Amino acid sequence: MITLGFHGAARTVTGSRHLVSVNGQKVLLDCGLYQGRRADTYERNLNFSFIPEEVDALLLSHSHIDHIGNTPNLVKQGFKGDIHATLATVDLASVMLLDAAHIQESDIKFVNKIRQRKGMPPMEPLYDSDDIPPVTELLTGHNYNHWFTVTKDIKAILRDAGHVLGSATITLKIKDNGRELSLCYTGDLGRKNLPITRDPQIVDDAEVLIIESTYGNRLHSDNGNVKEKLAAIINKTIARNGKIFIPAFALERTQEIVYTLHQLKLEKRIPDIPVYVDSPLAIDVTNVFRLHPECFDKETNEFLRKTADPFGFSKLSYTRSAEESMALNDIKQPVIILAGSGMV
């Protein structure tokens, strides 16, 4: 008998974990971190509602922390199976999980100072940077649109979900009692006509569909005039000798903005002023983007052939050190600064 258990991202939008079981084989779809107030999430992340060492394999839809962020804890608690994902997600997962570990360490250090003053025992982080290598050793990368074996009775194919670099819908073919069931888990689905990423591939072979519905009741505005709006804001700000600060997520949004700024500069629709990306994580993520042009859409690959690097152009600088970041405060002339969304 085939069973499906929802162990996260049900009646909430983080902590994606869905367990497929058949004939004693167990496959987990995503292992995300619950995100929110520490008091609400610490125990939920620490304790799984299934036994990690009984899980045979883990499949990751993409590299956002609410979908992969509890994988180190899963491994710490006994999981030893293969972790399957696209090639780009494998590379991004290493970067994103190490950053998440540093956040865990920093956060628990702050918490324990408060607990010490109150005479309370210290807390342990969910995981730390030493817990990331055991995860990366289990990662196995796959190309899109190729079937591969997961367990004796389960095979899988990854199709482009168009959400972030390397994102995938996961379709399973599950054998049970002489028949085969097709189950598709979408992960997070992207929108059409976004920069860099391809449009989501159509899945037409699923009998059971697990679909994300975060924006299921909303109509998104047209993306067509984003470049025009950005150019207008930049030119208006420069005209009054101002600076443009853009808060941006390190994964996907920063790369989209840098790519768009590159286009606007080549088209001479904005002045050739300095641009800084002030985020170490965004720098590491951008380096992964450069490794995976196979994930780019047709327009971005054409741009790549013309320019050699969509994410590099005249007067663009990536600042990694604290000293470089602090020096940006002393710039007097108009400038564009992209920083982590929590830093602006």
VOPAGU-2260 file (C-alpha; in pm, 1 decimal, decimal comma):
REM VOPAGU-2260
SITE   aa  ch    i         X         Y         Z
SITE  MET   A    0       0,0       0,0       0,0
SITE  ILE   A    1     116,9     352,4     -83,4
SITE  THR   A    2      83,1     612,0     190,9
SITE  LEU   A    3     153,5     984,7     193,4
SITE  GLY   A    4     220,9    1179,7     512,1
SITE  PHE   A    5     237,6    1557,7     545,4
SITE  HIS   A    6     489,9    1649,7     814,3
SITE  GLY   A    7     531,0    2019,8     738,1
SITE  ALA   A    8     408,3    2306,8     518,7
SITE  ALA   A    9      51,6    2201,6     595,8
SITE  ARG   A   10    -165,7    2492,1     713,1
SITE  THR   A   11     155,2    2695,4     709,6
SITE  VAL   A   12     410,7    2802,4     448,1
SITE  THR   A   13     744,4    2675,8     584,4
SITE  GLY   A   14     896,9    2347,1     695,2
SITE  SER   A   15     814,2    2144,3     382,9
SITE  ARG   A   16     839,6    1769,6     457,5
SITE  HIS   A   17     625,3    1508,5     283,4
SITE  LEU   A   18     683,2    1135,3     332,0
SITE  VAL   A   19     594,0     875,6      67,3
SITE  SER   A   20     590,4     511,4     182,0
SITE  VAL   A   21     546,3     190,4     -16,3
SITE  ASN   A   22     637,2    -171,2      64,5
SITE  GLY   A   23     862,1     -69,6     352,5
SITE  GLN   A   24    1044,2     196,5     147,5
SITE  LYS   A   25    1026,1     558,7     263,2
SITE  VAL   A   26    1111,8     863,4      53,7
SITE  LEU   A   27    1103,4    1217,6     190,8
SITE  LEU   A   28    1014,7    1509,9     -34,7
SITE  ASP   A   29    1203,6    1815,5      95,7
SITE  CYS   A   30    1325,3    1870,0     450,3
SITE  GLY   A   31    1260,3    2235,0     520,2
SITE  LEU   A   32    1309,4    2449,2     825,5
SITE  TYR   A   33    1012,4    2595,8    1006,4
SITE  GLN   A   34    1071,5    2970,7    1010,6
SITE  GLY   A   35     928,4    3221,6    1254,2
SITE  ARG   A   36     952,6    3303,0    1623,9
SITE  ARG   A   37    1209,6    3087,3    1802,6
SITE  ALA   A   38     960,5    2992,8    2074,2
SITE  ASP   A   39     728,5    2852,8    1807,0
SITE  THR   A   40     979,1    2679,5    1580,9
SITE  TYR   A   41    1275,1    2542,1    1779,9
SITE  GLU   A   42    1104,0    2226,0    1907,5
SITE  ARG   A   43     920,3    2170,7    1577,9
SITE  ASN   A   44    1251,5    2175,2    1393,8
SITE  LEU   A   45    1436,8    1970,6    1653,6
SITE  ASN   A   46    1186,7    1683,4    1667,4
SITE  PHE   A   47    1069,8    1497,8    1357,6
SITE  SER   A   48     727,4    1333,5    1340,6
SITE  PHE   A   49     888,8    1031,7    1171,7
SITE  ILE   A   50    1208,3     834,9    1238,0
SITE  PRO   A   51    1492,9     982,3    1026,4
SITE  GLU   A   52    1698,3     661,2    1011,2
SITE  GLU   A   53    1400,9     477,8     855,1
SITE  VAL   A   54    1395,4     715,1     555,0
SITE  ASP   A   55    1564,7     561,3     249,6
SITE  ALA   A   56    1608,6     872,5      35,2
SITE  LEU   A   57    1544,9    1246,4      29,3
SITE  LEU   A   58    1451,5    1446,1    -280,5
SITE  LEU   A   59    1492,8    1824,8    -279,4
SITE  SER   A   60    1279,6    2051,2    -497,6
SITE  HIS   A   61    1502,4    2359,5    -462,2
SITE  SER   A   62    1749,4    2531,8    -232,8
SITE  HIS   A   63    1539,3    2771,7     -26,4
SITE  ILE   A   64    1581,3    2712,1     346,4
SITE  ASP   A   65    1212,0    2638,8     406,9
SITE  HIS   A   66    1264,7    2338,4     176,7
SITE  ILE   A   67    1618,0    2219,0     265,3
SITE  GLY   A   68    1704,8    2391,2     592,9
SITE  ASN   A   69    1643,9    2101,1     831,2
SITE  THR   A   70    1842,2    1847,3     628,1
SITE  PRO   A   71    2150,2    1873,2     856,9
SITE  ASN   A   72    1930,6    1789,0    1155,2
SITE  LEU   A   73    1783,9    1494,2     962,5
SITE  VAL   A   74    2135,3    1358,8     901,7
SITE  LYS   A   75    2238,0    1423,4    1263,4
SITE  GLN   A   76    1945,0    1210,0    1375,9
SITE  GLY   A   77    2034,7     906,2    1167,8
SITE  PHE   A   78    1940,4     956,3     801,7
SITE  LYS   A   79    2201,1     789,3     578,8
SITE  GLY   A   80    2033,8     769,0     238,0
SITE  ASP   A   81    2102,2     951,7     -86,4
SITE  ILE   A   82    1986,0    1312,0    -125,1
SITE  HIS   A   83    1868,6    1373,3    -482,9
SITE  ALA   A   84    1837,7    1713,2    -652,7
SITE  THR   A   85    1930,4    1894,2    -972,0
SITE  LEU   A   86    2297,2    1972,8   -1027,6
SITE  ALA   A   87    2239,3    2342,9    -957,0
SITE  THR   A   88    2045,2    2271,1    -638,0
SITE  VAL   A   89    2328,2    2047,6    -515,1
SITE  ASP   A   90    2574,6    2335,6    -553,7
SITE  LEU   A   91    2337,7    2593,0    -405,2
SITE  ALA   A   92    2245,2    2368,9    -112,0
SITE  SER   A   93    2605,0    2361,0       8,0
SITE  VAL   A   94    2617,8    2742,2      10,3
SITE  MET   A   95    2272,7    2797,8     158,5
SITE  LEU   A   96    2308,9    2537,5     434,2
SITE  LEU   A   97    2646,3    2671,2     545,6
SITE  ASP   A   98    2494,4    3018,5     573,4
SITE  ALA   A   99    2199,1    2875,0     767,1
SITE  ALA   A  100    2441,7    2702,9    1004,3
SITE  HIS   A  101    2622,4    3030,7    1071,0
SITE  ILE   A  102    2286,1    3192,7    1148,0
SITE  GLN   A  103    2200,1    2907,7    1386,7
SITE  GLU   A  104    2533,7    2951,9    1565,2
SITE  SER   A  105    2501,3    3329,5    1590,8
SITE  ASP   A  106    2140,3    3313,7    1704,3
SITE  ILE   A  107    2200,5    3057,1    1978,3
SITE  LYS   A  108    2504,5    3251,4    2101,6
SITE  PHE   A  109    2281,5    3556,9    2149,4
SITE  VAL   A  110    2008,8    3350,2    2316,9
SITE  ASN   A  111    2252,5    3185,9    2556,7
SITE  LYS   A  112    2383,3    3521,2    2678,1
SITE  ILE   A  113    2029,7    3606,4    2786,2
SITE  ARG   A  114    1971,9    3262,2    2936,1
SITE  GLN   A  115    2298,7    3284,6    3130,6
SITE  ARG   A  116    2192,5    3614,0    3288,0
SITE  LYS   A  117    1867,9    3447,7    3394,5
SITE  GLY   A  118    2048,6    3145,5    3539,3
SITE  MET   A  119    1906,1    2914,8    3272,1
SITE  PRO   A  120    2099,4    2630,3    3104,9
SITE  PRO   A  121    2237,1    2698,0    2754,7
SITE  MET   A  122    2059,7    2579,6    2441,1
SITE  GLU   A  123    2225,3    2393,8    2156,0
SITE  PRO   A  124    2188,5    2509,4    1795,1
SITE  LEU   A  125    1981,6    2283,5    1572,0
SITE  TYR   A  126    2307,1    2231,6    1382,4
SITE  ASP   A  127    2634,6    2411,0    1319,1
SITE  SER   A  128    2885,6    2444,4    1035,6
SITE  ASP   A  129    3048,1    2110,6    1125,4
SITE  ASP   A  130    2718,4    1938,2    1042,0
SITE  ILE   A  131    2716,7    2053,8     678,3
SITE  PRO   A  132    2991,0    1829,2     525,5
SITE  PRO   A  133    2804,5    1507,2     622,1
SITE  VAL   A  134    2506,9    1644,2     427,5
SITE  THR   A  135    2701,8    1741,9     116,9
SITE  GLU   A  136    2858,2    1394,1     105,2
SITE  LEU   A  137    2510,0    1249,2      52,1
SITE  LEU   A  138    2407,3    1488,8    -227,0
SITE  THR   A  139    2359,1    1339,6    -573,7
SITE  GLY   A  140    2299,0    1571,5    -869,2
SITE  HIS   A  141    2076,5    1496,6   -1169,0
SITE  ASN   A  142    2000,5    1661,7   -1500,3
SITE  TYR   A  143    1647,4    1770,1   -1577,7
SITE  ASN   A  144    1416,3    1533,1   -1765,9
SITE  HIS   A  145    1597,3    1205,5   -1694,6
SITE  TRP   A  146    1447,1     922,2   -1490,7
SITE  PHE   A  147    1660,1     779,8   -1208,7
SITE  THR   A  148    1612,8     508,0    -947,2
SITE  VAL   A  149    1533,3     619,2    -592,2
SITE  THR   A  150    1443,0     286,6    -428,6
SITE  LYS   A  151    1348,2     -61,3    -552,6
SITE  ASP   A  152     990,5      46,7    -626,4
SITE  ILE   A  153    1029,9     421,8    -681,6
SITE  LYS   A  154    1189,2     613,6    -967,0
SITE  ALA   A  155    1186,7     989,5   -1020,5
SITE  ILE   A  156    1223,1    1262,5   -1279,1
SITE  LEU   A  157    1300,4    1630,9   -1217,5
SITE  ARG   A  158    1140,2    1896,0   -1439,5
SITE  ASP   A  159    1206,2    2270,3   -1433,0
SITE  ALA   A  160     978,1    2448,9   -1185,2
SITE  GLY   A  161    1089,4    2798,1   -1293,2
SITE  HIS   A  162    1111,8    2922,5    -934,1
SITE  VAL   A  163    1485,5    2969,7    -869,6
SITE  LEU   A  164    1801,0    2833,6   -1029,2
SITE  GLY   A  165    1782,0    2453,9   -1023,4
SITE  SER   A  166    1426,9    2434,2    -891,2
SITE  ALA   A  167    1231,7    2127,3    -994,0
SITE  THR   A  168     899,7    1956,3    -978,4
SITE  ILE   A  169     946,4    1597,2    -865,5
SITE  THR   A  170     745,0    1322,7   -1034,0
SITE  LEU   A  171     758,5     975,4    -882,0
SITE  LYS   A  172     659,2     648,4   -1046,8
SITE  ILE   A  173     567,3     415,9    -760,1
SITE  LYS   A  174     517,8      40,4    -810,6
SITE  ASP   A  175     275,1    -137,8    -580,0
SITE  ASN   A  176      87,6    -465,1    -619,5
SITE  GLY   A  177     136,0    -490,5    -993,8
SITE  ARG   A  178      38,9    -132,4   -1078,6
SITE  GLU   A  179     228,3     194,8   -1109,1
SITE  LEU   A  180     114,0     525,3    -958,7
SITE  SER   A  181     239,7     862,8   -1080,7
SITE  LEU   A  182     274,1    1128,0    -808,2
SITE  CYS   A  183     397,4    1482,8    -868,8
SITE  TYR   A  184     523,7    1718,7    -599,5
SITE  THR   A  185     563,4    2070,9    -735,7
SITE  GLY   A  186     774,1    2231,9    -465,2
SITE  ASP   A  187     746,2    2607,3    -527,9
SITE  LEU   A  188     632,7    2699,3    -878,3
SITE  GLY   A  189     769,3    3002,4   -1059,8
SITE  ARG   A  190     589,6    3249,8   -1281,1
SITE  LYS   A  191     621,1    3282,8   -1655,6
SITE  ASN   A  192     846,2    3541,0   -1820,5
SITE  LEU   A  193    1081,3    3595,1   -1526,3
SITE  PRO   A  194    1444,9    3693,2   -1591,6
SITE  ILE   A  195    1709,9    3418,9   -1606,2
SITE  THR   A  196    1492,3    3116,5   -1521,4
SITE  ARG   A  197    1293,3    2921,1   -1775,6
SITE  ASP   A  198     915,7    2902,8   -1750,9
SITE  PRO   A  199     781,2    2609,3   -1546,1
SITE  GLN   A  200     754,2    2286,9   -1743,4
SITE  ILE   A  201     409,0    2140,6   -1782,8
SITE  VAL   A  202     351,1    1815,1   -1593,2
SITE  ASP   A  203      80,4    1610,5   -1763,7
SITE  ASP   A  204     145,6    1259,4   -1633,3
SITE  ALA   A  205      44,5    1289,0   -1266,0
SITE  GLU   A  206    -236,9    1091,6   -1105,5
SITE  VAL   A  207    -169,9    1249,4    -764,3
SITE  LEU   A  208     -59,6    1612,4    -737,4
SITE  ILE   A  209      90,3    1784,0    -431,4
SITE  ILE   A  210      94,5    2151,8    -524,0
SITE  GLU   A  211     211,7    2458,7    -335,9
SITE  SER   A  212     -61,3    2719,8    -293,0
SITE  THR   A  213     103,8    3012,3    -112,8
SITE  TYR   A  214     -29,8    3256,8    -372,6
SITE  GLY   A  215    -318,0    3041,3    -487,1
SITE  ASN   A  216    -577,6    3312,9    -423,8
SITE  ARG   A  217    -380,3    3604,1    -574,6
SITE  LEU   A  218    -335,6    3747,9    -920,5
SITE  HIS   A  219      19,4    3868,8    -977,8
SITE  SER   A  220      75,4    4190,9   -1168,1
SITE  ASP   A  221     235,2    4179,1   -1512,3
SITE  ASN   A  222     614,0    4163,1   -1502,7
SITE  GLY   A  223     652,3    4330,6   -1839,0
SITE  ASN   A  224     732,5    4686,2   -1726,1
SITE  VAL   A  225     972,2    4609,0   -1438,8
SITE  LYS   A  226    1275,6    4734,0   -1633,0
SITE  GLU   A  227    1100,7    5059,4   -1718,8
SITE  LYS   A  228     999,7    5119,6   -1356,8
SITE  LEU   A  229    1349,5    5043,2   -1227,6
SITE  ALA   A  230    1511,4    5273,8   -1484,4
SITE  ALA   A  231    1269,7    5555,1   -1396,7
SITE  ILE   A  232    1340,3    5523,9   -1022,2
SITE  ILE   A  233    1716,8    5516,8   -1076,5
SITE  ASN   A  234    1715,7    5818,1   -1308,9
SITE  LYS   A  235    1487,6    6019,0   -1080,0
SITE  THR   A  236    1711,3    5947,3    -779,5
SITE  ILE   A  237    2032,6    6029,1    -964,8
SITE  ALA   A  238    1882,1    6356,9   -1088,4
SITE  ARG   A  239    1862,2    6477,2    -727,4
SITE  ASN   A  240    2208,4    6339,9    -646,8
SITE  GLY   A  241    2066,4    6055,1    -436,8
SITE  LYS   A  242    2169,1    5695,9    -373,6
SITE  ILE   A  243    1968,2    5387,6    -460,8
SITE  PHE   A  244    1951,0    5114,8    -195,3
SITE  ILE   A  245    1785,5    4791,2    -305,7
SITE  PRO   A  246    1707,6    4519,2     -49,1
SITE  ALA   A  247    1724,0    4182,1    -221,9
SITE  PHE   A  248    1723,3    3814,8    -129,8
SITE  ALA   A  249    2063,8    3656,4    -192,6
SITE  LEU   A  250    1918,3    3375,4    -405,0
SITE  GLU   A  251    1761,0    3467,0    -739,7
SITE  ARG   A  252    1641,1    3822,8    -664,9
SITE  THR   A  253    1992,7    3969,9    -644,1
SITE  GLN   A  254    2094,5    3797,2    -967,4
SITE  GLU   A  255    1776,2    3915,2   -1142,7
SITE  ILE   A  256    1843,6    4276,7   -1042,4
SITE  VAL   A  257    2213,0    4266,0   -1139,8
SITE  TYR   A  258    2118,8    4115,7   -1477,0
SITE  THR   A  259    1853,7    4384,8   -1530,9
SITE  LEU   A  260    2097,7    4663,0   -1437,0
SITE  HIS   A  261    2346,2    4516,6   -1685,6
SITE  GLN   A  262    2082,6    4534,0   -1958,4
SITE  LEU   A  263    1986,7    4891,7   -1868,9
SITE  LYS   A  264    2350,1    5003,7   -1876,2
SITE  LEU   A  265    2414,1    4843,4   -2215,6
SITE  GLU   A  266    2097,1    5005,8   -2348,4
SITE  LYS   A  267    2219,0    5338,7   -2202,0
SITE  ARG   A  268    1890,2    5385,0   -2019,9
SITE  ILE   A  269    2067,1    5459,9   -1690,7
SITE  PRO   A  270    2396,6    5644,3   -1627,5
SITE  ASP   A  271    2716,4    5443,9   -1580,2
SITE  ILE   A  272    2734,9    5489,8   -1201,6
SITE  PRO   A  273    2895,8    5243,0    -956,5
SITE  VAL   A  274    2694,1    4939,1    -846,6
SITE  TYR   A  275    2780,5    4736,3    -535,9
SITE  VAL   A  276    2650,1    4398,2    -424,8
SITE  ASP   A  277    2701,8    4408,9     -48,8
SITE  SER   A  278    2624,9    4051,9      56,5
SITE  PRO   A  279    2874,1    3764,7      98,7
SITE  LEU   A  280    2596,2    3508,0      55,1
SITE  ALA   A  281    2476,6    3673,3    -266,4
SITE  ILE   A  282    2835,5    3664,6    -396,4
SITE  ASP   A  283    2861,6    3290,0    -330,3
SITE  VAL   A  284    2521,2    3228,2    -487,2
SITE  THR   A  285    2611,4    3434,7    -794,5
SITE  ASN   A  286    2923,7    3223,5    -842,0
SITE  VAL   A  287    2700,0    2914,4    -849,4
SITE  PHE   A  288    2478,3    3083,0   -1110,9
SITE  ARG   A  289    2784,4    3125,1   -1332,8
SITE  LEU   A  290    2842,1    2748,2   -1316,1
SITE  HIS   A  291    2494,9    2657,5   -1442,3
SITE  PRO   A  292    2400,3    2832,7   -1766,8
SITE  GLU   A  293    2208,9    2515,6   -1856,3
SITE  CYS   A  294    1938,6    2649,1   -1623,2
SITE  PHE   A  295    1911,6    2988,6   -1798,1
SITE  ASP   A  296    1630,4    3075,8   -2035,6
SITE  LYS   A  297    1692,5    3145,5   -2404,7
SITE  GLU   A  298    1719,4    3523,4   -2359,4
SITE  THR   A  299    1977,0    3498,0   -2080,4
SITE  ASN   A  300    2188,8    3250,4   -2276,4
SITE  GLU   A  301    2185,2    3486,7   -2575,9
SITE  PHE   A  302    2292,1    3769,3   -2344,1
SITE  LEU   A  303    2563,8    3541,8   -2205,1
SITE  ARG   A  304    2702,9    3480,8   -2554,2
SITE  LYS   A  305    2717,4    3855,7   -2619,3
SITE  THR   A  306    2862,4    3970,3   -2286,5
SITE  ALA   A  307    3039,2    3663,0   -2136,5
SITE  ASP   A  308    2894,0    3737,3   -1791,1
SITE  PRO   A  309    2537,5    3854,2   -1717,5
SITE  PHE   A  310    2645,4    3921,0   -1358,9
SITE  GLY   A  311    2954,0    4130,7   -1429,9
SITE  PHE   A  312    2987,5    4471,8   -1594,6
SITE  SER   A  313    3171,3    4803,8   -1577,2
SITE  LYS   A  314    3167,2    4963,6   -1231,2
SITE  LEU   A  315    2999,8    4661,6   -1067,7
SITE  SER   A  316    3174,9    4550,5    -748,4
SITE  TYR   A  317    3101,8    4263,9    -511,3
SITE  THR   A  318    3195,1    4348,5    -150,3
SITE  ARG   A  319    3261,7    4057,8      82,9
SITE  SER   A  320    3445,0    4198,7     385,6
SITE  ALA   A  321    3302,6    4407,5     670,5
SITE  GLU   A  322    3560,0    4677,5     592,8
SITE  GLU   A  323    3445,9    4702,1     231,3
SITE  SER   A  324    3085,0    4717,5     345,3
SITE  MET   A  325    3154,9    4996,6     595,2
SITE  ALA   A  326    3342,8    5194,1     329,1
SITE  LEU   A  327    3021,7    5221,0     126,3
SITE  ASN   A  328    2892,0    5463,0     391,0
SITE  ASP   A  329    3157,1    5715,3     284,1
SITE  ILE   A  330    3053,8    5731,7     -81,3
SITE  LYS   A  331    2916,2    6078,0    -160,4
SITE  GLN   A  332    2814,8    6051,0    -526,4
SITE  PRO   A  333    2512,4    5863,0    -668,3
SITE  VAL   A  334    2551,2    5488,3    -637,2
SITE  ILE   A  335    2340,0    5171,3    -647,3
SITE  ILE   A  336    2380,9    4931,7    -353,3
SITE  LEU   A  337    2219,0    4588,4    -334,5
SITE  ALA   A  338    2222,9    4435,5      11,9
SITE  GLY   A  339    2054,4    4156,0     202,1
SITE  SER   A  340    1688,8    4232,7     265,0
SITE  GLY   A  341    1753,3    4256,6     639,7
SITE  MET   A  342    2046,2    4496,5     601,2
SITE  VAL   A  343    1876,9    4793,7     432,8
